[in-house]
Amino acid sequence: MTTLCIPAINETDDWYPSLGGQVCDFIEENSVFGPGDLVDDPYRLTPIWRDLITRMYQVYPLGARDAQGNDVSGRRRFKRVSISLAKGLIKTETGSQIVLSELHPDGPVRTVEWGSRGDRNQPVGGPVTHPYIPMVAYTVEQTEELAYGALYSILRSPNCPVAGDFDVTLERVLRRDGRGKAVPLATAPDARDGALTTFQLFDETHRFVLPRLKEAYRVMQANIPKRYAADAWTLELTTAYQPGEASIAEETMDYARSVADGKLESRNFFFFHRQASERHDLTQPEGLRSAVIEASGPDGMFRDIEHIIAQWDDPRFDRAYGRRVWLNIPTQESGRAFDAEKWAALAREEQTIPAGHAVTIGFDGSRSLDATAIVVQDIISGFQHLHYLAERPLGPEGDNWSVQTEDVDAAMVAAFERWNVRRLYADPWGWGSEIAMWARKWGTGKDGRVHEWDTRAWAKTAAMVGNYADSIVTSTGKEGDLTHDGSKAFASHIGNAIKRKLTLKDSNNVPMWVIQKERGDSPMKIDAAMAGALADEARRDAIAAGEGGPRPPVLPIGDGTDREDVRKPEFAGISRTEF
């Protein structure tokens, strides 16, 4: 079973006593199941959730002191807890039960004394004084469907032993004594309430991708230290995220990985993620069954495994979605941006772009983090050539790496000298000064050849990458259609590009998309793919403007008469191109 647990469970865990057993007993004695097949039945925790609650309620032992010498006996070990499990493993339901324990006037959720069951080293749990508990979902509508909806159902059940202790509405759950409440939110609470937080629950954090949600999360996290006596804390619940969306779940996973790798330290963070391993053959029923069972762990009785497996038989089923939600493997559901198999079929390794041909150029780059690429495209034939590529090396070698800007400039000059460049579309991000220099040499604006294309202008960039995807899919490989030089590096960038769906829609009401890496720190680069799309779009515009035919080459403007700067660049450790 593939798991990531921070901190790792080892013999030092025995040093920390826990209130978790008391919390589990309180839940089972006082609560019922919410919506579902077991609604209104007495609540029973699964083995994995007993283990998780026991750990998330660990406290410092009697006599413990922090680095400043303060007595921290009985205080919570973890202030931030994140649990990532596959769909159907009652995350939301259990989260609502924890809220119930934190809110109830008899909930054993904080250390109030020592001597549980006659052992002076074991804590005795008691309630929080005047709890305030925000329960955050990604939309207002979902607050009723997720943890708050489950809590509402539980406390409205005629079978719930503690239902009479609360006044329950769709807007809040209020203790009858007036000394505590839980509220559903889809954004940060106001300043008045935000400062009072004693516990907060974020449900389905893989959906927390919008700026307002991420800002709400950060604001609310900052509220946690404000109530020291309440020993406030945060619980995040999620299914595997979609890489590249930069959701809170993805950021939390990145943080956990950095802690696991020793790059960062964390003294109060508990993270648990379980997924199916990659060793299963998901094309075979037995392999798929094994993967689902592995991802389920000991809680598999809550999932209809045979029905999950049967979904894969439907050709319309999104298998990427299935990997993410049923196997809990972080997966980009929207899939690859470009058809990698069709791209491979369009390779013409023996072909070149003859000197003097009318061409367009696409440029996309990063100075130190990813890659910098120049793609040249023959206007008449449609043939694309990866003219220059510099990629950040993997491992320690890449720590202080940056692209040599003089090589980039030399490659661009060489391209303008070898071919009759009609249009250069260049992403200015990080390269404004170089593009300005090229504009001085070869002109810009209506009559010039150098054009900035900000790839962060989502609408036009989405149209551009959509056009490029269509060019790849519809190409016959004949003269005038898109083909390419067969570069393995170019093919890698094409295959690495992932769709990032936008809220924008085209004229047919179809959602638009741009391209991104599978995750922000992925070593799988896509810059050549973006450069290819820019070159292809420049070609479309050049043809539309009647610029496809031959014309005399134009010498560089200004200082271009000094030919010493037009040199064949030396690409040490970088892809080399013959000019």
VOLUMMAR-290993 format. One line per 2 residues: number of its first residue (from 1); their letters; for each residue x, y, z of C-alpha. Coordinates in nm, 4 decimals, always signed. Layout:
N
NUM = A = X,Y,Z  ...
! end
This chain:
579
1 = MT = +0.0000,+0.0000,+0.0000  +0.1359,+0.3423,-0.0985
3 = TL = +0.1092,+0.5927,+0.1848  +0.2700,+0.9187,+0.2839
5 = CI = +0.2540,+0.9868,+0.6558  +0.4058,+1.2961,+0.8165
7 = PA = +0.5552,+1.2515,+1.0690  +0.6306,+0.8873,+1.0066
9 = IN = +0.4882,+0.6512,+1.2658  +0.7695,+0.5054,+1.4768
11 = ET = +0.8611,+0.4219,+1.8327  +0.8559,+0.7889,+1.9371
13 = DD = +0.4775,+0.7861,+1.8952  +0.4555,+0.5967,+2.2223
15 = WY = +0.5884,+0.9080,+2.3953  +0.2655,+1.0962,+2.3126
17 = PS = -0.0522,+1.0092,+2.5039  -0.3803,+1.0709,+2.3205
19 = LG = -0.7343,+1.1857,+2.3816  -0.8355,+1.0034,+2.0644
21 = GQ = -0.9752,+0.6976,+2.2362  -1.2019,+0.9132,+2.4492
23 = VC = -1.3146,+1.1089,+2.1421  -1.3937,+0.7870,+1.9534
25 = DF = -1.5942,+0.6533,+2.2479  -1.7835,+0.9826,+2.2791
27 = IE = -1.8789,+0.9739,+1.9104  -2.0014,+0.6155,+1.9204
29 = EN = -2.1985,+0.6699,+2.2393  -2.3631,+0.9944,+2.1357
31 = SV = -2.4018,+1.0096,+1.7582  -2.5687,+0.8468,+1.4582
33 = FG = -2.4931,+0.8153,+1.0893  -2.5895,+1.1013,+0.8627
35 = PG = -2.7359,+1.0765,+0.5094  -2.6826,+0.7381,+0.3432
37 = DL = -2.7649,+0.3724,+0.3798  -2.7047,+0.3784,+0.7567
39 = VD = -2.8848,+0.7054,+0.8318  -3.0046,+0.7308,+1.1951
41 = DP = -2.8197,+0.4118,+1.2973  -2.5743,+0.4354,+1.5906
43 = YR = -2.2427,+0.5609,+1.4602  -1.9491,+0.3214,+1.4376
45 = LT = -1.5980,+0.4291,+1.3454  -1.3931,+0.2207,+1.1038
47 = PI = -1.0488,+0.0870,+1.2051  -0.8578,+0.3395,+0.9964
49 = WR = -1.0558,+0.6318,+1.1356  -0.9994,+0.5109,+1.4924
51 = DL = -0.6276,+0.5097,+1.4200  -0.6359,+0.8519,+1.2531
53 = IT = -0.8398,+1.0140,+1.5320  -0.6113,+0.8600,+1.7939
55 = RM = -0.3132,+1.0193,+1.6264  -0.4675,+1.3561,+1.5485
57 = YQ = -0.5613,+1.3924,+1.9177  -0.2137,+1.3156,+2.0521
59 = VY = -0.0986,+1.5546,+2.3248  +0.2296,+1.6361,+2.4921
61 = PL = +0.2979,+1.4194,+2.7980  +0.2876,+1.5353,+3.1554
63 = GA = +0.5906,+1.7510,+3.2296  +0.6751,+1.8318,+2.8665
65 = RD = +0.8237,+2.1722,+2.7900  +0.8746,+2.3587,+2.4653
67 = AQ = +1.1966,+2.5156,+2.3365  +1.1328,+2.8271,+2.5476
69 = GN = +1.0865,+2.6218,+2.8617  +0.7091,+2.6672,+2.8807
71 = DV = +0.5019,+2.3835,+3.0208  +0.3049,+2.2271,+2.7335
73 = SG = +0.1693,+1.9266,+2.9217  -0.1536,+1.8068,+2.7616
75 = RR = -0.1514,+2.0540,+2.4725  -0.2166,+1.9271,+2.1223
77 = RF = +0.0765,+1.7795,+1.9357  -0.0715,+1.8708,+1.5948
79 = KR = -0.2246,+2.2070,+1.5061  -0.2800,+2.1220,+1.1415
81 = VS = -0.4088,+1.7842,+1.0207  -0.4658,+1.6825,+0.6586
83 = IS = -0.6212,+1.3519,+0.5557  -0.6283,+1.2383,+0.1912
85 = LA = -0.8317,+0.9249,+0.1188  -1.0173,+0.7885,-0.1822
87 = KG = -1.3802,+0.8663,-0.2545  -1.6317,+0.6706,-0.0501
89 = LI = -1.4233,+0.6336,+0.2669  -1.6548,+0.8529,+0.4802
91 = KT = -1.4223,+1.1518,+0.5123  -1.7015,+1.4079,+0.5199
93 = ET = -1.9118,+1.2013,+0.7606  -1.6235,+1.1539,+1.0024
95 = GS = -1.5325,+1.5205,+0.9797  -1.8832,+1.6113,+1.0931
97 = QI = -1.8535,+1.3710,+1.3883  -1.5303,+1.5391,+1.4953
99 = VL = -1.7069,+1.8766,+1.4750  -1.9821,+1.7392,+1.6978
101 = SE = -1.7224,+1.6341,+1.9573  -1.5452,+1.9714,+1.9418
103 = LH = -1.8753,+2.1580,+1.9815  -2.0505,+1.9565,+2.2520
105 = PD = -2.0369,+2.0812,+2.6151  -1.9107,+1.7379,+2.7231
107 = GP = -1.6778,+1.6641,+2.4320  -1.3480,+1.5162,+2.5633
109 = VR = -1.1340,+1.7107,+2.3151  -0.8848,+1.9021,+2.5360
111 = TV = -0.6772,+1.7937,+2.8320  -0.8376,+1.9152,+3.1543
113 = EW = -0.6552,+1.6907,+3.4039  -0.4434,+1.3768,+3.4332
115 = GS = -0.5131,+1.0281,+3.5610  -0.7392,+0.8659,+3.3049
117 = RG = -0.8318,+0.5129,+3.4159  -0.6003,+0.5414,+3.7126
119 = DR = -0.2877,+0.6158,+3.5071  -0.1406,+0.9503,+3.6139
121 = NQ = +0.0381,+0.9786,+3.2773  -0.2822,+0.9612,+3.0735
123 = PV = -0.4854,+1.2763,+2.9976  -0.8490,+1.3256,+3.0835
125 = GG = -1.0489,+1.5029,+2.8132  -1.2929,+1.7879,+2.8566
127 = PV = -1.4727,+2.0460,+2.6418  -1.3547,+2.3682,+2.4817
129 = TH = -1.4748,+2.6861,+2.6460  -1.7058,+2.8676,+2.4041
131 = PY = -1.6108,+2.6894,+2.0774  -1.6423,+2.8577,+1.7394
133 = IP = -1.6167,+2.6161,+1.4460  -1.6242,+2.7280,+1.0801
135 = MV = -1.6976,+2.4417,+0.8391  -1.5720,+2.5486,+0.4971
137 = AY = -1.6851,+2.4121,+0.1604  -1.5834,+2.5328,-0.1850
139 = TV = -1.9233,+2.6843,-0.2695  -2.2194,+2.8078,-0.0700
141 = EQ = -2.4360,+2.5390,-0.2268  -2.1971,+2.2629,-0.1194
143 = TE = -2.2028,+2.3630,+0.2470  -2.5362,+2.1798,+0.2704
145 = EL = -2.4021,+1.8768,+0.0840  -2.0729,+1.8279,+0.2648
147 = AY = -1.9769,+1.8188,+0.6336  -2.2239,+2.0821,+0.7530
149 = GA = -2.5065,+1.9003,+0.5773  -2.4045,+1.5776,+0.7507
151 = LY = -2.3889,+1.7519,+1.0889  -2.7322,+1.9058,+1.0279
153 = SI = -2.8783,+1.5631,+0.9468  -2.7164,+1.3997,+1.2506
155 = LR = -2.8450,+1.6589,+1.4957  -3.1947,+1.6551,+1.3425
157 = SP = -3.2165,+1.2780,+1.3782  -3.4683,+1.1537,+1.6356
159 = NC = -3.2191,+0.8797,+1.7255  -2.9278,+1.1105,+1.8096
161 = PV = -2.8736,+1.1064,+2.1894  -2.7381,+1.4617,+2.2022
163 = AG = -2.9709,+1.6267,+1.9497  -3.1499,+1.8135,+2.2298
165 = DF = -2.8279,+1.9896,+2.3292  -2.8335,+2.2031,+2.0128
167 = DV = -3.0498,+2.4497,+1.8261  -3.0032,+2.3565,+1.4601
169 = TL = -3.0785,+2.5563,+1.1449  -2.9352,+2.5624,+0.7948
171 = ER = -2.7348,+2.8722,+0.8953  -2.5732,+2.7512,+1.2218
173 = VL = -2.5639,+2.4912,+1.4948  -2.5898,+2.6643,+1.8320
175 = RR = -2.5361,+2.5060,+2.1713  -2.8442,+2.5373,+2.3879
177 = DG = -2.6374,+2.7037,+2.6595  -2.5411,+2.9725,+2.4065
179 = RG = -2.1721,+2.9055,+2.4570  -2.0626,+2.7724,+2.1209
181 = KA = -2.1591,+2.7339,+1.7561  -2.0620,+2.5800,+1.4240
183 = VP = -2.1296,+2.7650,+1.0981  -2.1119,+2.6709,+0.7285
185 = LA = -1.8904,+2.8951,+0.5170  -1.7683,+2.9190,+0.1600
187 = TA = -1.5266,+3.2019,+0.2348  -1.3447,+3.3487,+0.5324
189 = PD = -1.5499,+3.4589,+0.8360  -1.5607,+3.8251,+0.9183
191 = AR = -1.3028,+3.9723,+1.1529  -1.5372,+3.9474,+1.4519
193 = DG = -1.5891,+3.5730,+1.4197  -1.2538,+3.4901,+1.2651
195 = AL = -1.0610,+3.5748,+1.5794  -1.2676,+3.3287,+1.7868
197 = TT = -1.1881,+3.0059,+1.6006  -1.1206,+2.6989,+1.8168
199 = FQ = -1.1407,+2.4357,+1.5441  -1.2024,+2.4592,+1.1714
201 = LF = -1.2806,+2.2044,+0.9026  -1.1977,+2.2418,+0.5336
203 = DE = -1.3825,+1.9820,+0.3278  -1.2678,+1.8695,-0.0207
205 = TH = -0.9625,+2.0936,-0.0388  -0.8792,+1.9588,-0.3867
207 = RF = -1.1580,+2.1940,-0.4997  -1.0036,+2.4980,-0.3294
209 = VL = -0.8500,+2.6479,-0.6427  -1.0132,+2.9902,-0.6724
211 = PR = -0.8209,+3.2887,-0.5321  -1.0999,+3.3764,-0.2861
213 = LK = -1.0945,+3.0248,-0.1390  -0.7174,+3.0144,-0.1122
215 = EA = -0.7122,+3.3566,+0.0482  -0.9875,+3.2478,+0.2902
217 = YR = -0.7796,+2.9458,+0.3837  -0.4723,+3.1560,+0.4571
219 = VM = -0.6680,+3.4141,+0.6571  -0.8343,+3.1436,+0.8624
221 = QA = -0.5077,+2.9617,+0.9245  -0.3706,+3.2859,+1.0626
223 = NI = -0.6580,+3.2887,+1.3147  -0.5537,+2.9584,+1.4743
225 = PK = -0.2797,+3.0959,+1.7041  -0.5101,+3.3684,+1.8381
227 = RY = -0.6789,+3.1460,+2.0988  -0.3874,+2.9902,+2.2822
229 = AA = -0.5936,+2.8630,+2.5744  -0.8392,+2.6927,+2.3373
231 = DA = -0.5511,+2.5059,+2.1684  -0.7154,+2.5681,+1.8305
233 = WT = -0.6458,+2.3496,+1.5273  -0.7359,+2.2785,+1.1633
235 = LE = -0.8547,+1.9643,+0.9852  -0.8364,+1.9342,+0.6050
237 = LT = -1.0148,+1.6497,+0.4260  -0.9645,+1.5698,+0.0592
239 = TA = -0.9507,+1.3235,-0.2244  -0.6465,+1.3318,-0.4540
241 = YQ = -0.6023,+1.6620,-0.6371  -0.5564,+1.7393,-1.0053
243 = PG = -0.1888,+1.8293,-1.0615  -0.1304,+2.1810,-1.1833
245 = EA = -0.4473,+2.3362,-1.0402  -0.2497,+2.4687,-0.7401
247 = SI = -0.5330,+2.3735,-0.5065  -0.4945,+2.3814,-0.1299
249 = AE = -0.4754,+2.0004,-0.1399  -0.1885,+2.0155,-0.3896
251 = ET = -0.0055,+2.2799,-0.1882  -0.0488,+2.0720,+0.1268
253 = MD = +0.0881,+1.7630,-0.0507  +0.3859,+1.9651,-0.1744
255 = YA = +0.4512,+2.0805,+0.1800  +0.4270,+1.7236,+0.3117
257 = RS = +0.6694,+1.5981,+0.0482  +0.9163,+1.8728,+0.1345
259 = VA = +0.8950,+1.7736,+0.5010  +0.9409,+1.4070,+0.4102
261 = DG = +1.2444,+1.4930,+0.1956  +1.4021,+1.6911,+0.4773
263 = KL = +1.3792,+2.0226,+0.2911  +1.1425,+2.1721,+0.5490
265 = ES = +1.0672,+2.1093,+0.9144  +0.7266,+2.0919,+1.0789
267 = RN = +0.6634,+2.0382,+1.4483  +0.2827,+2.0448,+1.4490
269 = FF = +0.1697,+1.9011,+1.1141  +0.0051,+1.5600,+1.0684
271 = FF = -0.0488,+1.4454,+0.7096  -0.1825,+1.1125,+0.5893
273 = HR = -0.2327,+1.0137,+0.2234  -0.3117,+0.6647,+0.0952
275 = QA = -0.3374,+0.5628,-0.2689  -0.3080,+0.2571,-0.4896
277 = SE = +0.0458,+0.1888,-0.6055  +0.1408,+0.2091,-0.9729
279 = RH = +0.2246,-0.1619,-0.9970  -0.1317,-0.2639,-1.0902
281 = DL = -0.2328,-0.3267,-1.4516  -0.5507,-0.1203,-1.4715
283 = TQ = -0.6341,-0.2618,-1.8152  -0.7099,-0.5987,-1.6561
285 = PE = -1.0042,-0.6612,-1.4173  -0.7889,-0.8298,-1.1534
287 = GL = -0.5305,-0.5549,-1.1599  -0.8009,-0.2929,-1.1285
289 = RS = -0.9669,-0.4848,-0.8449  -0.6361,-0.5085,-0.6595
291 = AV = -0.5787,-0.1343,-0.7021  -0.9242,-0.0423,-0.5686
293 = IE = -0.8833,-0.2759,-0.2718  -0.5391,-0.1359,-0.1968
295 = AS = -0.6629,+0.2236,-0.2072  -0.9583,+0.1294,+0.0161
297 = GP = -0.7422,-0.0157,+0.2934  -0.9328,-0.1601,+0.5887
299 = DG = -1.2361,+0.0577,+0.5128  -1.3273,-0.1202,+0.1900
301 = MF = -1.6658,-0.2272,+0.3252  -1.7898,+0.1275,+0.2633
303 = RD = -1.7247,+0.1011,-0.1122  -1.8980,-0.1104,-0.3762
305 = IE = -1.5770,-0.2399,-0.5263  -1.7403,-0.4436,-0.8022
307 = HI = -1.9452,-0.1437,-0.9160  -1.6333,+0.0746,-0.9180
309 = IA = -1.4554,-0.1815,-1.1362  -1.7511,-0.2053,-1.3727
311 = QW = -1.7270,+0.1681,-1.4466  -1.4046,+0.1037,-1.6354
313 = DD = -1.6006,-0.1134,-1.8836  -1.7898,+0.1901,-2.0112
315 = PR = -1.5892,+0.3484,-2.2980  -1.7298,+0.6884,-2.1989
317 = FD = -1.5925,+0.6623,-1.8447  -1.3170,+0.9107,-1.7671
319 = RA = -1.0420,+0.6782,-1.6489  -0.8292,+0.9685,-1.5315
321 = YG = -1.1169,+1.0679,-1.3047  -1.1387,+0.7082,-1.1854
323 = RR = -0.7694,+0.7004,-1.0980  -0.8045,+1.0198,-0.8999
325 = VW = -1.1195,+0.9553,-0.6990  -1.1286,+0.5743,-0.6628
327 = LN = -0.7536,+0.5053,-0.6433  -0.6643,+0.8423,-0.4843
329 = IP = -0.3779,+0.8949,-0.7277  -0.3201,+1.2646,-0.8121
331 = TQ = -0.4234,+1.2766,-1.1779  -0.5048,+1.5449,-1.4297
333 = ES = -0.8609,+1.4618,-1.5326  -0.8777,+1.6918,-1.8319
335 = GR = -0.5976,+1.4921,-1.9937  -0.3155,+1.5758,-2.2248
337 = AF = -0.3478,+1.8844,-2.4369  -0.2097,+1.7340,-2.7566
339 = DA = -0.2367,+1.3969,-2.9281  +0.1117,+1.2541,-2.8693
341 = EK = +0.0553,+0.9528,-3.0957  -0.0569,+1.1703,-3.3848
343 = WA = +0.2391,+1.3982,-3.3209  +0.4766,+1.1043,-3.3523
345 = AL = +0.3168,+1.0086,-3.6849  +0.3873,+1.3590,-3.8200
347 = AR = +0.7654,+1.3298,-3.7773  +0.9685,+1.3934,-4.0944
349 = EE = +1.3236,+1.3460,-3.9744  +1.4761,+1.3758,-4.3197
351 = QT = +1.3097,+1.7099,-4.3918  +1.4613,+2.0538,-4.3355
353 = IP = +1.3651,+2.4134,-4.3979  +1.5811,+2.5404,-4.6850
355 = AG = +1.7705,+2.8633,-4.6341  +1.5776,+3.1676,-4.7481
357 = HA = +1.2318,+3.0144,-4.7025  +0.9610,+3.2289,-4.5516
359 = VT = +0.9093,+3.1177,-4.1919  +0.7471,+3.2123,-3.8653
361 = IG = +0.9020,+3.1735,-3.5202  +0.7592,+3.0960,-3.1775
363 = FD = +0.9559,+3.1795,-2.8632  +0.8775,+3.0778,-2.5058
365 = GS = +1.1220,+3.0744,-2.2202  +1.2186,+3.0671,-1.8573
367 = RS = +1.5480,+3.2035,-1.7364  +1.6163,+2.9513,-1.4617
369 = LD = +1.3216,+2.7296,-1.3696  +1.2067,+2.5382,-1.6770
371 = AT = +1.3245,+2.5662,-2.0387  +1.3654,+2.8136,-2.3231
373 = AI = +1.2660,+2.7148,-2.6757  +1.2676,+2.8582,-3.0292
375 = VV = +1.0534,+2.6817,-3.2899  +1.0753,+2.7749,-3.6584
377 = QD = +0.7918,+2.6871,-3.8997  +0.7998,+2.6898,-4.2807
379 = II = +0.5020,+2.8923,-4.3968  +0.4505,+2.7008,-4.7220
381 = SG = +0.5115,+2.3437,-4.6034  +0.3946,+2.3757,-4.2393
383 = FQ = +0.7085,+2.1936,-4.1220  +0.8224,+2.2804,-3.7677
385 = HL = +1.1839,+2.2688,-3.6526  +1.3026,+2.2912,-3.2924
387 = HY = +1.5749,+2.5447,-3.3554  +1.6937,+2.5955,-2.9975
389 = LA = +1.6204,+2.4398,-2.6593  +1.7819,+2.4930,-2.3212
391 = ER = +1.6420,+2.2930,-2.0276  +1.7164,+2.3156,-1.6595
393 = PL = +1.9131,+2.0023,-1.5618  +1.7682,+1.7620,-1.3072
395 = GP = +1.9096,+1.7198,-0.9586  +2.1652,+1.9400,-0.7815
397 = EG = +2.3146,+2.0445,-1.1148  +2.0037,+2.2515,-1.1760
399 = DN = +2.0082,+2.4383,-0.8443  +2.2090,+2.7349,-0.9724
401 = WS = +2.1388,+2.6908,-1.3424  +2.0183,+2.9659,-1.5713
403 = VQ = +1.9931,+2.9839,-1.9479  +2.2714,+3.1709,-2.1242
405 = TE = +2.0970,+3.4723,-2.2712  +2.3774,+3.5298,-2.5208
407 = DV = +2.3124,+3.1837,-2.6654  +1.9411,+3.2586,-2.6961
409 = DA = +2.0150,+3.5857,-2.8747  +2.2695,+3.4199,-3.1025
411 = AM = +2.0203,+3.1469,-3.1949  +1.7553,+3.4063,-3.2769
413 = VA = +1.9978,+3.6117,-3.4872  +2.1041,+3.2969,-3.6718
415 = AF = +1.7403,+3.2128,-3.7478  +1.6759,+3.5583,-3.8935
417 = ER = +1.9919,+3.5267,-4.1018  +1.9201,+3.1787,-4.2357
419 = WN = +1.5496,+3.2198,-4.3126  +1.3139,+3.4873,-4.4307
421 = VR = +1.1325,+3.5457,-4.1019  +0.7920,+3.7021,-4.1527
423 = RL = +0.6676,+3.6945,-3.7912  +0.8140,+3.6209,-3.4491
425 = YA = +0.5579,+3.5640,-3.1714  +0.7385,+3.5810,-2.8378
427 = DP = +0.6104,+3.5448,-2.4832  +0.7576,+3.8458,-2.2998
429 = WG = +0.7453,+3.6889,-1.9512  +1.0999,+3.7379,-1.8156
431 = WG = +1.2397,+3.8282,-2.1580  +1.1189,+4.1846,-2.2087
433 = SE = +1.4637,+4.3351,-2.2607  +1.5691,+4.0740,-2.5177
435 = IA = +1.2437,+4.1064,-2.7106  +1.2853,+4.4848,-2.7104
437 = MW = +1.6356,+4.4371,-2.8530  +1.5011,+4.2078,-3.1259
439 = AR = +1.2299,+4.4616,-3.2027  +1.4951,+4.7278,-3.2555
441 = KW = +1.6783,+4.4974,-3.4962  +1.3860,+4.3653,-3.6974
443 = GT = +1.1023,+4.6027,-3.6315  +0.7767,+4.5710,-3.4427
445 = GK = +0.4187,+4.6833,-3.4814  +0.2144,+4.6637,-3.8004
447 = DG = +0.5077,+4.6667,-4.0388  +0.7594,+4.4911,-3.8147
449 = RV = +0.8300,+4.1256,-3.7587  +0.8654,+4.1009,-3.3790
451 = HE = +0.5417,+4.0690,-3.1847  +0.4907,+4.0150,-2.8137
453 = WD = +0.2369,+3.7481,-2.7221  +0.1541,+3.7397,-2.3533
455 = TR = +0.0556,+3.3771,-2.2895  -0.1208,+3.4900,-1.9711
457 = AW = -0.3841,+3.6614,-2.1873  -0.6073,+3.3580,-2.1430
459 = AK = -0.8676,+3.4117,-2.4131  -0.6353,+3.4530,-2.7091
461 = TA = -0.3883,+3.1954,-2.5763  -0.6693,+2.9420,-2.5341
463 = AM = -0.7725,+3.0016,-2.8944  -0.4108,+2.9615,-3.0051
465 = VG = -0.3437,+2.6292,-2.8286  -0.6813,+2.5038,-2.9468
467 = NY = -0.5803,+2.5847,-3.3034  -0.2499,+2.4049,-3.2530
469 = AD = -0.4244,+2.0960,-3.1158  -0.6520,+2.1003,-3.4211
471 = SI = -0.3510,+2.1347,-3.6510  -0.1968,+1.8227,-3.4996
473 = VT = -0.5169,+1.6158,-3.5123  -0.6283,+1.7185,-3.8623
475 = ST = -0.2885,+1.7123,-4.0322  -0.2510,+1.4633,-4.3148
477 = GK = +0.1230,+1.5024,-4.3079  +0.1252,+1.6339,-4.6628
479 = EG = +0.2736,+1.9586,-4.7911  +0.0961,+2.2518,-4.6300
481 = DL = -0.0091,+2.0605,-4.3190  +0.1713,+2.0519,-3.9869
483 = TH = +0.4742,+1.8204,-3.9687  +0.7928,+1.8380,-3.7642
485 = DG = +1.1564,+1.7336,-3.7399  +1.1099,+1.4334,-3.5089
487 = SK = +1.3047,+1.5877,-3.2196  +1.2649,+1.3685,-2.9106
489 = AF = +1.2861,+1.6742,-2.6862  +1.0128,+1.8465,-2.8868
491 = AS = +0.7928,+1.5346,-2.8631  +0.8512,+1.5208,-2.4874
493 = HI = +0.7284,+1.8773,-2.4404  +0.4236,+1.8086,-2.6586
495 = GN = +0.3395,+1.4999,-2.4535  +0.3949,+1.6749,-2.1213
497 = AI = +0.1457,+1.9559,-2.1877  -0.1671,+1.9280,-1.9737
499 = KR = -0.4972,+2.1075,-2.0278  -0.5870,+2.3705,-1.7750
501 = KL = -0.9581,+2.4378,-1.8072  -1.0762,+2.7979,-1.7918
503 = TL = -1.4093,+2.9473,-1.6960  -1.4148,+3.1060,-2.0440
505 = KD = -1.6214,+2.9452,-2.3196  -1.5921,+2.9723,-2.6953
507 = SN = -1.8663,+3.0756,-2.9376  -2.0096,+2.7230,-2.9227
509 = NV = -2.0313,+2.7402,-2.5416  -1.7465,+2.4898,-2.5061
511 = PM = -1.5052,+2.5503,-2.2138  -1.1681,+2.6817,-2.3273
513 = WV = -0.8278,+2.5721,-2.1970  -0.4624,+2.6615,-2.1957
515 = IQ = -0.1613,+2.4394,-2.1343  +0.0384,+2.3816,-1.8187
517 = KE = +0.2754,+2.1328,-1.6602  +0.1280,+1.8489,-1.4584
519 = RG = +0.2418,+2.0316,-1.1432  +0.4307,+2.3497,-1.0697
521 = DS = +0.7628,+2.1872,-0.9755  +0.7453,+1.9057,-1.2301
523 = PM = +1.0644,+1.8367,-1.4271  +0.8441,+1.7588,-1.7297
525 = KI = +0.8801,+2.0732,-1.9405  +0.6330,+2.2149,-2.1928
527 = DA = +0.8042,+2.5300,-2.3228  +0.8766,+2.3852,-2.6698
529 = AM = +0.5067,+2.2980,-2.7015  +0.4126,+2.6591,-2.6302
531 = AG = +0.6763,+2.7820,-2.8746  +0.5343,+2.5434,-3.1353
533 = AL = +0.1844,+2.6788,-3.0793  +0.3124,+3.0362,-3.1114
535 = AD = +0.4928,+2.9558,-3.4371  +0.1817,+2.7856,-3.5758
537 = EA = -0.0392,+3.0811,-3.4824  +0.2103,+3.3218,-3.6410
539 = RR = +0.1950,+3.1085,-3.9578  -0.1860,+3.1280,-3.9633
541 = DA = -0.1732,+3.5050,-3.9296  +0.1008,+3.5386,-4.1916
543 = IA = -0.1010,+3.3365,-4.4441  -0.4131,+3.5398,-4.3673
545 = AG = -0.2127,+3.8575,-4.4301  -0.0785,+3.7258,-4.7613
547 = EG = +0.2756,+3.6867,-4.6320  +0.3255,+3.3250,-4.7338
549 = GP = +0.5182,+3.3765,-5.0551  +0.8916,+3.4499,-5.0905
551 = RP = +1.0235,+3.7994,-5.0497  +1.3790,+3.9375,-5.0309
553 = PV = +1.5292,+3.8949,-4.6880  +1.5479,+4.2094,-4.4780
555 = LP = +1.8760,+4.2845,-4.3042  +1.8687,+4.3653,-3.9327
557 = IG = +1.7900,+4.7246,-3.8432  +2.0366,+4.9462,-3.6631
559 = DG = +2.3568,+4.7825,-3.5408  +2.2920,+4.4686,-3.7449
561 = TD = +2.5588,+4.5795,-3.9968  +2.8167,+4.4522,-3.7485
563 = RE = +2.8134,+4.0870,-3.8496  +3.0395,+3.9628,-3.5672
565 = DV = +2.7362,+3.9200,-3.3407  +2.5789,+3.6811,-3.5911
567 = RK = +2.7585,+3.3682,-3.4785  +2.6836,+3.0019,-3.4452
569 = PE = +2.6123,+2.9565,-3.0732  +2.7888,+2.6936,-2.8687
571 = FA = +2.5244,+2.5015,-2.6735  +2.7256,+2.3418,-2.3955
573 = GI = +2.5028,+2.0785,-2.2429  +2.2109,+2.1995,-2.4537
575 = SR = +2.0471,+2.0707,-2.7689  +2.2627,+2.1706,-3.0686
577 = TE = +2.1229,+2.2839,-3.3996  +2.3039,+2.3121,-3.7297
579 = F = +2.2349,+2.6475,-3.8937
! end
